[in-house]
Amino acid sequence: PRPQQQQLQQQQQQPSGGGGDGGGALTVELERSRDEYVGNVEECLRQIDLGESYEVCLTTHLKVHGADATQRRQWVRTSLGLYLRLRARNPAPYAAFLRFGDLGSLACSSPERFLKVDWRGHVESKPIKGTVARGKTPAEDEALRVGLAASTKDRAENLMIVDLLRNDLGLVCDVGSVCVPKLMVVESYATVHQLVSTVRGRLKRRISALDCVRHCFPPGSMTGAPKTRTMEILEQLEGRRTPRGPYSGCLGFLSTTGAADTNVVIRTIALSDAGMSMGAGGAIVALSSPEGEFDEMLLKARAPTACIASELGCASVVLTGAAADQSSALRYS
């Protein structure tokens, strides 16, 4: 193989810059403890009960700090290997890798399309709302898939975001062109089943792909509905801590032909001189259970967290703040 291919293979096979301790535990810090996250979910439910929102997409961050700045810089330099491992462990249709020199990088394994625009002005969005873990046996897996498809709560989450996307696209598309050819279809990935809808339209003559992204950003599946008021609620709950950063934004390309394709930045590891961080969360609706929402947030963080542990040679992950009074250890096979 060519030297570049050999380098990719070596990065995929070797731990990236140390940090593991020969089978020990990787410590991952939850930005908010279980109690605090559950309290935030309860506040979202209160806002929904007051009529301020229908759905609030609450998120938080998980962080790996590393031993020192030298180790963290080494993580950035060898982050392609981490991305290749993430892509192998959690393959997704809208995965991407970005490297910004020694400043940082993004290893993204996103299953969600934000906006695709072809050269003729046809636009498509595929919002995801509704997630459940894969089963351990074929029978259990099928039962979970069927249960997700029939879940009143998950269908409500999905429908509200579909309506929001129809409204967003309605501002930039020809009247009568916005449609929903696929509503709440279960798509299965390596670690989860997800409920996905497809919304399409045809852009107005003077609207470009960039205009479309500008008018529809941020992705409604990461805000909730109605978008503006719900973002104000999220600012109160999340903004006092760490900004979301690239997480829940979009990543993709804009072509000189007028085409574009962008994902929603989820299932993503951000690396910088501050360490590694991952965003995770879920949509809160009137039927949500605060404890259940915390568990769903951890489920969505499982694949990238396990990938980091594997890359650094760790046999388990310790989540600080996962329980009210102690850390919680999660062992990955």
C-alpha positions in Angstrom: 0.0 0.0 0.0 1.0 3.6 -0.5 2.6 5.4 2.5 -0.6 7.3 3.3 -2.6 4.1 3.5 0.0 2.6 5.7 -0.2 5.6 8.0 -4.0 5.2 8.2 -3.7 1.5 9.0 -1.2 2.2 11.8 -3.4 4.9 13.3 -6.4 2.6 13.3 -4.5 -0.2 15.0 -2.6 1.7 17.6 -3.8 3.7 20.7 -3.7 7.4 20.0 -1.2 9.1 22.3 -1.5 7.0 25.5 -3.9 7.8 28.3 -4.8 4.2 28.9 -3.3 2.3 31.7 -3.1 -1.3 30.4 -6.7 -2.3 30.9 -7.6 0.2 33.7 -10.6 2.6 33.7 -11.1 5.7 31.7 -12.6 8.6 33.8 -15.3 10.6 32.0 -16.7 13.6 33.7 -20.4 14.4 33.3 -20.8 18.2 33.0 -24.0 17.8 35.1 -24.7 15.1 37.7 -27.6 12.8 37.4 -29.5 14.9 40.0 -28.9 18.1 38.1 -29.8 16.7 34.7 -33.0 15.2 36.1 -33.8 18.6 37.7 -33.3 20.2 34.3 -35.7 17.7 32.7 -38.2 18.5 35.4 -37.9 22.2 34.6 -38.4 21.4 30.9 -41.6 19.6 31.8 -42.7 22.6 33.9 -42.2 24.9 30.9 -44.2 22.5 28.7 -47.0 22.4 31.3 -47.0 26.3 31.2 -47.4 26.2 27.5 -44.0 27.8 26.8 -42.8 24.9 24.6 -44.0 21.6 23.1 -40.7 19.9 23.0 -37.3 20.9 24.5 -34.1 19.2 23.3 -32.0 19.2 26.4 -28.3 18.3 26.2 -25.1 18.1 28.2 -21.4 17.3 27.8 -19.1 14.5 28.8 -15.4 15.2 29.0 -12.1 13.4 29.1 -9.4 15.7 30.4 -6.2 13.7 30.0 -3.1 13.8 32.2 -1.6 17.0 30.9 -1.4 19.4 27.9 1.2 17.3 26.1 -1.0 14.3 26.1 -4.0 16.3 25.0 -2.0 17.7 22.0 -1.0 14.2 21.1 -4.6 13.1 21.1 -5.3 15.9 18.5 -2.4 14.8 16.3 -3.4 11.2 16.2 -7.2 11.8 16.1 -7.6 10.2 12.7 -7.1 6.8 14.3 -9.8 7.6 16.8 -12.2 8.6 14.0 -11.4 5.3 12.1 -12.2 3.3 15.2 -15.4 5.3 15.8 -16.5 4.7 12.2 -15.8 1.0 12.5 -17.6 0.7 15.8 -20.5 2.9 15.0 -20.9 3.2 11.2 -23.2 6.0 10.1 -24.2 7.5 6.7 -23.2 11.1 7.5 -19.9 10.5 9.3 -17.1 13.0 8.9 -13.6 13.9 10.1 -12.1 17.4 10.3 -8.6 18.4 11.5 -7.7 22.0 12.3 -3.9 21.5 12.5 -2.8 21.3 16.2 -5.8 23.4 17.3 -8.3 20.5 17.4 -10.3 18.0 15.4 -13.8 16.5 15.1 -14.5 12.8 14.8 -18.2 12.5 13.8 -20.3 9.4 13.3 -23.7 11.1 12.7 -26.7 9.2 11.5 -28.7 12.3 10.8 -29.0 14.5 7.7 -29.7 18.2 8.3 -30.1 19.5 4.7 -29.3 18.1 1.3 -29.8 20.4 -1.8 -29.2 19.2 -5.3 -28.2 21.4 -8.2 -31.9 21.7 -9.3 -32.9 23.1 -5.9 -34.6 20.0 -4.5 -34.0 20.0 -0.7 -34.3 17.1 1.8 -34.1 16.9 5.6 -34.2 13.7 7.7 -34.8 14.5 11.3 -34.3 11.8 13.9 -36.4 11.7 17.1 -36.9 8.4 19.0 -34.0 6.2 20.1 -33.7 2.7 21.7 -30.8 0.4 22.2 -30.3 -2.7 20.1 -31.3 -6.0 21.6 -29.0 -8.8 22.7 -30.9 -11.5 20.7 -32.7 -11.3 17.4 -36.1 -11.7 19.2 -35.3 -9.0 21.7 -34.0 -6.7 19.0 -37.1 -7.1 16.9 -39.3 -6.4 19.9 -37.4 -3.2 20.6 -37.7 -2.1 17.0 -41.5 -2.7 16.9 -41.8 -1.0 20.3 -40.1 2.1 19.1 -42.2 2.3 16.0 -45.4 2.1 18.2 -44.2 4.4 21.0 -46.6 7.2 21.6 -43.9 9.4 23.2 -41.3 8.9 20.5 -43.9 9.4 17.7 -44.9 12.6 19.4 -41.3 13.8 19.5 -40.8 13.0 15.9 -44.1 14.5 14.6 -43.4 17.8 16.4 -40.0 18.2 14.7 -41.4 17.2 11.4 -43.9 20.0 11.7 -41.1 22.4 12.6 -39.0 21.3 9.6 -42.0 21.7 7.3 -42.4 25.3 8.6 -38.7 26.0 8.2 -38.6 24.7 4.7 -41.9 26.5 3.9 -40.1 29.8 4.3 -37.6 29.0 1.5 -39.5 26.6 -0.8 -42.2 27.0 -3.4 -45.7 26.9 -2.1 -47.1 23.4 -2.2 -43.8 21.7 -2.7 -43.0 20.7 0.9 -44.0 17.1 1.6 -43.2 14.2 3.9 -42.7 11.1 1.8 -41.5 9.0 4.8 -43.0 9.5 8.3 -41.5 7.8 11.3 -39.6 4.9 9.7 -37.3 2.9 12.0 -33.7 2.9 10.9 -31.3 0.4 12.6 -27.6 1.1 13.3 -24.9 -0.8 15.1 -25.9 0.3 18.6 -29.4 1.8 18.3 -32.7 1.8 16.5 -33.9 5.3 15.6 -37.2 6.8 14.3 -36.5 8.8 11.2 -38.7 11.0 8.9 -38.0 12.6 5.5 -39.1 16.1 4.6 -38.6 17.4 1.1 -39.3 20.6 -0.9 -38.2 22.7 -3.9 -36.3 25.9 -3.2 -37.7 29.2 -4.5 -35.9 30.4 -7.6 -33.7 33.0 -5.9 -32.9 30.9 -2.8 -29.5 29.3 -2.8 -28.4 26.3 -0.8 -26.5 28.7 1.6 -29.7 30.7 2.1 -31.6 27.5 2.9 -29.0 26.5 5.6 -29.1 30.0 7.0 -32.9 30.1 7.3 -33.2 26.6 8.7 -30.2 26.7 11.1 -30.0 25.5 13.9 -31.4 22.0 13.2 -34.9 21.8 14.7 -34.2 18.3 16.0 -31.6 19.8 18.4 -33.7 22.7 19.6 -37.3 21.7 20.0 -40.5 23.5 19.2 -41.4 26.3 18.9 -37.7 27.0 18.0 -37.1 30.6 19.2 -38.8 30.3 22.6 -37.4 26.9 23.2 -33.9 28.1 22.5 -34.5 30.8 25.2 -35.4 28.1 27.7 -32.3 26.1 26.7 -30.1 29.2 27.1 -31.3 29.4 30.7 -30.7 25.7 31.4 -27.5 25.1 29.4 -25.9 28.4 28.6 -24.6 29.0 32.1 -22.2 26.1 31.7 -20.3 25.0 28.6 -21.7 26.3 25.2 -22.6 23.4 22.8 -19.8 24.4 20.5 -19.9 22.3 17.3 -22.2 19.8 18.8 -25.8 20.0 17.5 -24.6 22.3 14.7 -24.0 21.0 11.1 -21.1 19.8 9.1 -21.0 19.3 5.3 -20.1 20.9 2.0 -21.4 23.6 -0.3 -20.7 23.1 -4.0 -20.1 25.5 -6.8 -22.9 23.7 -8.7 -25.4 25.0 -6.1 -25.6 21.6 -4.3 -25.0 21.0 -0.6 -25.1 18.2 1.9 -24.9 18.7 5.7 -25.3 16.5 8.7 -26.4 17.2 12.3 -23.3 17.1 14.5 -24.2 14.3 17.0 -22.4 11.2 18.1 -19.2 13.3 17.8 -16.0 13.6 19.7 -14.4 17.1 19.8 -10.6 17.1 20.5 -8.7 20.2 21.6 -5.9 21.3 24.0 -8.6 21.1 26.7 -9.2 17.4 26.1 -12.0 15.4 24.5 -15.7 16.2 24.8 -19.0 14.7 23.6 -22.4 16.2 23.6 -25.5 14.0 24.3 -29.1 14.6 25.2 -32.7 14.1 24.2 -36.1 15.6 23.4 -38.3 16.3 26.4 -42.0 16.1 25.8 -45.0 16.0 28.2 -44.7 12.2 28.4 -41.0 12.2 29.3 -39.7 10.5 32.4 -36.8 12.5 34.0 -34.9 9.3 34.9 -35.6 7.8 31.6 -34.2 10.9 29.8 -31.0 10.7 31.8 -30.6 7.0 30.7 -31.3 7.9 27.1 -28.6 10.6 27.2 -26.1 8.0 28.4 -27.1 5.6 25.7 -26.4 8.1 23.0 -23.0 8.8 24.5 -22.1 5.1 24.8 -20.6 4.5 21.4 -18.2 7.4 21.3 -17.2 6.9 25.0 -16.5 3.2 24.4 -14.5 4.1 21.3 -12.3 6.5 23.4 -11.8 3.8 26.0 -10.8 1.3 23.4 -8.5 3.7 21.6 -6.7 4.5 24.9 -6.4 0.9 26.0 -9.0 1.1 28.8 -11.2 -1.9 29.8 -13.9 0.2 31.4 -15.4 3.7 31.7 -16.0 5.4 35.0 -18.6 8.2 34.7 -18.2 10.7 37.5 -21.6 12.2 38.6 -23.7 9.4 37.0 -25.3 8.6 40.4 -26.4 11.0 43.1 -23.9 9.7 45.6 -21.1 7.8 43.8 -19.5 7.2 40.4 -20.9 4.6 38.1 -18.6 2.2 36.2 -19.7 1.0 32.8 -17.7 -2.0 31.3 -17.6 -2.4 27.5 -17.1 -5.7 25.8 
